[in-house]
Every structure is written in structure tokens, then in C-alpha cells.
Amino acid sequence: MSRCNRRQWLKAAGAAAATAFVVPRSALGGPRAVVRETKVISHQPHLYHGWPTVARCRSGRLLLTYSGGRESHVCPFGRVELMQSDDGGQSWMWPRVLFDSAIDDRDSGVLETAQGSILVTTFTSLAYQSILEKAEQNPEPEKNPWPLPPERLGPWRAAHRRLSAEQRQAELGVWMLRSTDAGVSWSSPYRCLVNSPHGPIQLADGRLLYAGKALWDVTPEYGEGRTGVCESTDDGVTWRWLADLPVRPGDTADNYHELHAVETAGGTIVLQIRNHNTAHASETLQSESSDGGRTWSVPHPIGVWGLPSHLLRLRNGHLLMTYGYRRPPYGNQARVSSDDGGTWSEPLTISDDGAGHDLGYPSTVELDDGTLVSVWYEALAGEPRAVLRQATWTLE
């Protein structure tokens, strides 16, 4: 990064750490968000960061996983990295690489289970391959450096050729890593059944529930679109399919992406879905289960445009959803439900100073004093490399 660019990045980061602002109550009443601080928390501004998840351990330590080591939104260099904080997000340790396959490792979720194990999820992708192929067919890259300028084409080609075509296909999958010693050591990656950005959740009965999409798993009935939930009864070591998600009339299973779930205090499981149906693009759908995830209601809209949701049950029993908002003003929003997801508040702004649509995927934890910490990724103005940003805020 040039000295000029670095100054621009530091200026943007400093401006982000502005004084607290208050989001007023809606005309209908309800909660308000008081954002006390927003700041950049990633340590490597020359690299692109994407699709993070933050989780809180019983010890109070915060865990943050994401796709790091990247050049851009789509590239062959992604890897899963872990950052940790022992002071509620005031400071973050240097990232540690957990998983670095020979293709692109993308969205990462993280969970500490009731038994104290840590589970980290991701999926591998070859989405960059079509860009590389177009670049290699470009007859005059010096005159028309699309989609890759010559200085980027060489590293892309070198990374791609580490594996044969057959080996690259074998590398595709949805993956999980597990630690039983508080993140000191990790298992080898093992295959799971589904993927979603923020990973599985712990249920009150001890089971783990993972709502997501069976990426790269082609079936006669669903093609590559099978969407549903799986469960683990052995602390995430093995998983079995539990239920397919019903499909709303007019949608297809392939329209449903990036699911996340939460269990209410009463035992109902609320699940939200990013809908890719072009007639309802980026609307949030919701489904509920009253029998531990074995059956689900037909997904229905909740009047939210955003993507994708992260769900959290607060200490007072209310539900909090946070999501990226890729329309002006670009940023991240939250809503609260006091009736187990039956209704949701008006939107609360966590951030609204984004430079464009390359941002979002927020997730949130609640600290002991009720403070909320949300983390997302964002491409700052004037910088091609997305950073990790954090907001510290409260509900009042």
C-alpha cells in the first residue's frame, strides 16, 4: 500500500471511530439504538476481509472468524482466520490462520458449545475460475485490463494451478473444524452437511442445530438447492439431516440462501432466510419450528429488506436480528422482537456511512453489562480492500 493510500485508510478508520450517535425511537415507539463507537478492527489493510462471525465464550472471550488473506471479493486466495478479544472488543489479537485450502475459503461461522468445544465453519469455492478464464482469453490485457490486469493475472494463475481440475473439484465442500482446548489446537477440516455464514446454534436440549444449504451436493429432487437443517448429538463431531425446509409457493429451494436460527426462551426455533427469487430479491423470509426443528412452517416475509440475518436471543428474552443494508444509505441495521419473532420493530441503524454495497454480514454478541458488539465487513471509500468494522452499542 502506498503512503498516500495508507493515510487515506487511516483517515477513514479514524473518522469511523466517531462519537456516539443516537437512533431515535420510531413513530410507533419501541427500542432505540445508542451507538457509542464504530471502528476498524482488522490489522491488515492491504488485504480484503469478508463475511465474519463473532461469538462470545462463557469465559467472556470474544471469538471472530472470517475469510482473510484475500485480494478481492472473489479470488483464489481466501483462508479462514481467527481473531480473539479478552476485553469485550476494545482490542483484538493478531489473526491466526485456521484453514487455507488450495482454492477459495469463504464465509466463516463460529460457536462455543455447551461442552466448551469451539466449532468453526466455512465453505470452499471455485467462483473465481470464470473470472480467470475470461482474463486468460483477453487478447490485449495491457490495453483492456478487464477482468484482471496483467499484474494480478500471474498470481491468480499460479494459485489456480496448484491443483489439477479433478483435485480442485474434490476440494469443494462445506467444512467444519473443532477445538476442545479453547482454540489452542484444532482438528483437521471435516465435511459437514450444510453451510450458512454464521454456522450452527446450541439448543437447550443439548443438541446442535445447523440450518443451511447443502452446497455442491447434487440430488435428483433438489439439484444443488437442497436447504434445511441438520443436527448433532455428539458436540459437532458428526451430523445428520433432520428436515428439509418447505418452500413458499412461487419460490424454489434454490432461491433460499444464508440461513440463521435462534431458539426462543419458550423453545420455538426461529429461522431466517435470504431469498434470491428475482421477484423478491434480498427479502428476508422467516420460518418457525415448535418441535425442535423436525418440522417447519412455510417461509413467510417479515417486511425486511436486507441480507443476511444474524439472530441472537438477548438476556431479557427478546430477539435481535442484525443484517446488512445494501441500499442508500449503505450500512447495517437491527430489529428487535419482544414476541418470539411474531413481530419486529422498526429498523435501528448500526451504521449508515457505507461507500457502497460491498459490506454487511453483521453478527452480534451481548456483554455482561448489556452492551452489544456487532462486527461486519466493509469496503471503505477510496480503498479496494474490505476491512472488519465493529460497533459498540446499546438498546434503550
C-alpha positions in Angstrom: 0.0 0.0 0.0 1.4 3.4 -0.9 1.9 6.0 1.8 -0.9 8.1 0.3 -3.3 5.1 0.4 -2.3 4.2 3.9 -3.0 7.8 5.0 -6.4 7.6 3.3 -7.1 4.3 5.1 -6.1 5.7 8.5 -8.2 8.8 7.9 -11.2 6.6 7.1 -10.6 4.4 10.1 -10.3 7.5 12.4 -13.5 9.0 11.0 -15.3 5.7 11.7 -14.4 5.9 15.4 -16.7 8.9 15.8 -18.6 10.0 18.9 -21.7 8.2 19.9 -24.9 8.8 18.0 -28.5 8.0 18.9 -31.0 6.5 16.6 -34.4 7.9 17.6 -37.4 5.8 18.5 -39.7 5.2 15.6 -43.0 7.0 15.4 -44.6 3.8 16.6 -42.4 3.7 19.7 -40.1 0.8 20.5 -36.4 0.5 21.2 -33.7 2.8 20.1 -30.0 2.1 19.4 -27.3 4.2 21.0 -24.1 3.6 19.0 -21.1 4.5 21.3 -18.2 3.7 19.0 -17.6 2.4 15.5 -14.0 1.4 14.5 -11.9 -0.7 12.1 -10.6 -3.8 14.0 -8.8 -5.7 11.2 -5.0 -5.4 11.3 -4.0 -5.8 7.7 -5.4 -3.0 5.5 -3.6 -4.4 2.4 -5.8 -7.5 2.5 -9.5 -8.0 1.8 -11.6 -9.3 4.7 -15.1 -10.8 4.4 -18.1 -12.5 6.0 -17.3 -12.5 9.7 -19.0 -14.1 12.7 -18.4 -13.0 16.3 -19.2 -15.3 19.2 -18.9 -14.9 23.0 -17.5 -17.7 25.2 -18.6 -18.4 28.7 -15.2 -17.0 29.9 -16.1 -13.7 28.3 -13.6 -14.1 25.5 -14.8 -13.0 22.0 -14.0 -15.1 19.0 -14.1 -13.7 15.5 -13.7 -15.8 12.4 -13.8 -14.6 8.8 -12.4 -15.1 5.3 -9.0 -13.3 5.3 -5.8 -13.2 3.2 -7.9 -12.1 0.2 -7.2 -9.9 -2.7 -10.9 -9.1 -3.5 -14.5 -10.2 -3.1 -13.9 -13.1 -5.4 -10.3 -14.5 -5.7 -8.4 -17.8 -5.2 -6.6 -16.7 -2.0 -9.3 -16.8 0.7 -8.5 -18.5 4.0 -10.3 -18.8 7.4 -8.7 -16.7 10.1 -9.5 -16.3 13.8 -9.1 -13.2 16.0 -9.7 -13.1 19.8 -10.5 -10.4 22.3 -10.3 -10.6 26.1 -11.7 -7.1 26.7 -15.1 -7.1 25.1 -13.8 -5.9 21.7 -11.7 -3.0 22.9 -8.7 -4.7 21.4 -8.2 -7.7 19.2 -5.2 -10.1 18.9 -3.4 -10.7 15.7 -5.2 -13.1 13.4 -4.4 -16.8 13.3 -4.9 -18.9 10.1 -7.1 -21.9 10.8 -7.8 -23.2 7.3 -6.1 -22.4 4.0 -7.1 -24.8 1.2 -5.8 -24.5 -2.4 -9.0 -22.8 -3.6 -11.1 -20.0 -2.1 -12.2 -20.4 1.6 -15.2 -18.1 2.2 -17.9 -17.3 4.9 -16.9 -18.4 8.4 -19.1 -19.1 11.4 -18.1 -19.8 15.0 -19.7 -21.3 18.1 -18.7 -22.3 21.5 -20.8 -25.3 22.5 -22.2 -26.1 25.9 -19.4 -28.6 26.4 -16.8 -26.0 25.8 -15.7 -27.0 22.3 -15.3 -24.4 19.6 -16.7 -25.1 16.1 -15.7 -23.1 13.1 -17.4 -23.5 9.7 -16.7 -22.5 6.1 -17.1 -23.5 2.5 -14.7 -23.7 -0.4 -15.5 -22.2 -3.8 -14.3 -22.0 -7.4 -16.3 -18.9 -8.2 -13.1 -17.1 -9.2 -12.4 -19.6 -12.0 -14.8 -18.0 -14.6 -13.0 -14.6 -14.0 -9.6 -16.2 -14.5 -10.8 -17.9 -17.7 -12.0 -14.6 -19.1 -8.8 -12.9 -18.2 -6.8 -15.6 -20.0 -8.8 -15.2 -23.1 -8.2 -11.4 -23.2 -6.1 -10.7 -26.3 -4.9 -7.3 -25.2 -4.7 -7.1 -21.4 -2.4 -4.1 -21.5 -5.0 -2.0 -23.4 -8.1 -3.5 -21.8 -7.2 -4.9 -18.3 -10.6 -6.5 -17.7 -11.4 -8.6 -15.8 -7.8 -8.8 -14.4 -4.8 -6.6 -15.1 -1.6 -8.4 -16.0 0.0 -7.9 -12.6 -3.0 -9.8 -11.0 -3.4 -12.4 -13.6 0.0 -14.0 -12.8 -0.7 -14.7 -9.1 -4.2 -15.9 -9.9 -2.9 -18.3 -12.5 -0.2 -19.6 -10.2 -2.7 -20.2 -7.3 -5.1 -21.9 -9.6 -2.5 -24.3 -11.0 -1.6 -25.7 -7.6 -4.2 -28.4 -8.2 -5.4 -30.3 -11.2 -9.0 -29.9 -12.4 -10.0 -33.1 -10.6 -8.3 -32.1 -7.4 -10.0 -28.7 -7.4 -13.4 -30.3 -7.7 -12.6 -32.7 -4.9 -11.6 -29.7 -2.7 -15.1 -28.2 -3.0 -17.2 -28.7 0.1 -18.7 -27.4 3.3 -16.3 -27.8 6.2 -16.0 -27.7 10.0 -13.1 -27.5 12.3 -13.3 -28.3 16.1 -11.2 -27.4 19.1 -11.6 -29.0 22.5 -8.9 -26.9 24.3 -10.2 -23.4 23.9 -8.7 -22.8 20.5 -5.1 -23.8 21.2 -5.2 -26.8 18.8 -7.7 -27.7 16.0 -8.9 -30.8 14.2 -8.3 -31.3 10.6 -11.2 -29.9 8.5 -14.0 -32.4 8.1 -17.1 -32.3 5.9 -20.4 -31.2 7.2 -23.9 -31.4 5.5 -24.8 -27.7 5.1 -23.3 -24.3 5.2 -24.5 -20.8 6.2 -22.5 -17.7 7.0 -22.9 -17.8 10.8 -22.8 -21.5 11.5 -24.8 -23.7 13.9 -26.5 -22.9 17.2 -26.8 -24.7 20.5 -30.3 -25.8 21.6 -31.5 -26.0 25.2 -31.8 -29.8 25.0 -28.1 -30.2 24.2 -28.3 -30.7 20.5 -26.6 -28.6 17.9 -28.7 -27.4 15.1 -27.3 -26.2 11.8 -29.6 -24.5 9.3 -28.2 -24.0 5.8 -27.7 -25.1 2.2 -26.2 -28.3 1.0 -23.7 -26.7 -1.3 -22.1 -28.8 -4.0 -24.4 -31.7 -3.1 -26.5 -32.5 -6.2 -29.7 -34.5 -5.7 -32.3 -35.6 -8.2 -35.1 -33.8 -6.3 -33.3 -30.5 -5.4 -30.4 -30.2 -7.8 -27.9 -28.1 -5.9 -30.6 -26.3 -4.0 -31.4 -28.5 -1.0 -32.0 -26.3 2.0 -32.8 -27.4 5.5 -31.4 -28.2 9.0 -29.1 -30.9 10.3 -28.4 -31.8 13.9 -25.5 -33.1 16.0 -25.9 -35.0 19.3 -22.1 -35.5 19.9 -20.9 -32.0 20.2 -20.4 -31.4 16.5 -18.3 -34.4 15.7 -21.0 -35.9 13.4 -24.1 -34.5 11.8 -27.3 -36.0 10.4 -30.0 -34.5 8.2 -33.1 -33.5 10.3 -35.5 -31.7 8.0 -36.0 -30.1 4.6 -37.3 -26.6 4.7 -40.7 -26.1 3.0 -40.8 -23.8 0.0 -43.2 -20.9 -0.3 -45.4 -21.0 -3.5 -43.6 -19.1 -6.2 -40.1 -19.8 -4.8 -37.8 -22.7 -5.3 -35.4 -24.3 -2.8 -32.6 -22.9 -4.9 -33.8 -19.4 -4.0 -33.0 -19.9 -0.3 -29.6 -19.0 1.0 -27.7 -17.9 4.1 -29.9 -19.1 6.9 -29.6 -18.5 10.6 -31.6 -19.6 13.5 -32.2 -18.9 17.2 -34.1 -20.7 20.0 -36.6 -18.6 21.9 -37.0 -18.8 25.7 -40.1 -20.8 25.1 -38.4 -23.4 22.9 -39.6 -22.3 19.5 -36.9 -22.1 16.9 -37.0 -19.1 14.6 -35.1 -19.3 11.3 -34.5 -16.5 8.8 -33.6 -16.9 5.1 -32.1 -14.7 2.4 -34.3 -15.1 -0.7 -32.8 -14.9 -4.1 -36.1 -15.1 -6.0 -35.7 -12.3 -8.6 -39.3 -11.2 -7.8 -38.4 -10.7 -4.1 -34.6 -10.3 -4.2 -32.9 -9.9 -0.9 -36.1 -10.0 1.1 -35.9 -11.8 4.5 -38.1 -14.8 5.0 -38.9 -16.4 8.3 -39.9 -19.9 9.3 -40.6 -21.4 12.7 -40.4 -24.8 14.3 -42.2 -25.8 17.6 -40.9 -29.4 17.7 -37.1 -29.0 17.9 -36.5 -28.4 14.2 -38.2 -31.6 12.9 -40.9 -29.7 11.0 -41.1 -26.1 9.8 -43.7 -23.5 8.8 -43.8 -22.3 5.2 -41.4 -19.4 5.0 -43.1 -16.0 5.1 -42.0 -12.4 4.6 -41.5 -10.2 7.7 -41.2 -6.8 5.9 -37.4 -6.6 6.0 -35.1 -6.0 3.0 -31.6 -6.9 3.9 -29.0 -9.7 3.9 -28.3 -11.9 5.6 -29.7 -12.1 9.1 -27.9 -13.0 12.3 -30.2 -13.9 15.2 -29.4 -13.5 18.9 -31.6 -14.1 22.0 -30.9 -11.3 24.5 -30.8 -11.8 28.2 -34.2 -10.3 28.6 -35.6 -12.9 26.2 -36.1 -10.5 23.3 -34.8 -11.5 19.9 -32.3 -9.3 18.0 -31.7 -9.6 14.2 -28.9 -7.7 12.5 -28.4 -7.5 8.8 -26.6 -5.7 6.0 -28.4 -2.9 4.2 -27.1 -2.6 0.6 -29.3 0.3 -0.4 -28.5 4.0 0.2 -27.7 4.9 2.9 -25.5 1.8 2.9 -24.8 0.2 6.2 -26.1 -2.2 8.8 -29.4 -2.4 10.6 -31.1 -4.2 13.5 -34.6 -5.0 14.6 -35.9 -6.3 17.9 -38.8 -8.7 18.6 -40.5 -8.9 22.0 -42.9 -11.7 21.0 -40.5 -14.5 19.8 -40.3 -13.3 16.3 -44.1 -12.7 15.8 -43.4 -9.1 15.0 -40.3 -7.0 14.6 -39.5 -3.4 15.5 -38.8 -0.6 13.0 -35.2 -0.7 11.7 -32.4 0.6 14.0 -29.3 1.9 12.4 -26.0 0.5 13.5 -24.1 2.2 10.6 -25.2 4.2 7.6 -21.9 5.7 6.3 -21.0 2.9 3.8 -19.4 3.8 0.5 -21.3 1.2 -1.5 -22.9 -2.2 -1.4 -19.8 -4.3 -0.6 -20.5 -4.6 3.1 -22.6 -6.3 5.7 -22.9 -9.8 7.1 -23.1 -8.4 10.7 -23.2 -10.6 13.7 -23.7 -9.5 17.3 -22.9 -10.6 20.9 -24.2 -9.3 24.2 -21.7 -8.5 27.0 -22.4 -8.9 30.7 -23.5 -5.3 31.1 -25.9 -5.5 28.2 -23.6 -3.7 25.8 -23.9 -5.1 22.2 -20.9 -5.6 20.0 -21.6 -6.1 16.2 -18.9 -6.9 13.6 -19.3 -6.8 9.8 -17.1 -6.4 6.7 -17.0 -3.3 4.6 -15.1 -1.8 1.6 -14.3 1.8 2.8 -14.4 4.7 0.4 -11.2 5.0 -1.7 -10.0 1.6 -0.6 -10.4 -1.6 -2.7 -9.7 -3.9 0.3 -12.6 -4.5 2.7 -11.9 -4.2 6.4 -13.6 -5.6 9.5 -15.6 -2.9 11.3 -17.1 -3.0 14.8 -19.9 -1.1 16.5 -20.3 -1.0 20.3 -23.9 0.0 21.1 -26.8 -0.4 23.5 -30.6 -0.8 23.2 -32.6 1.8 25.2 
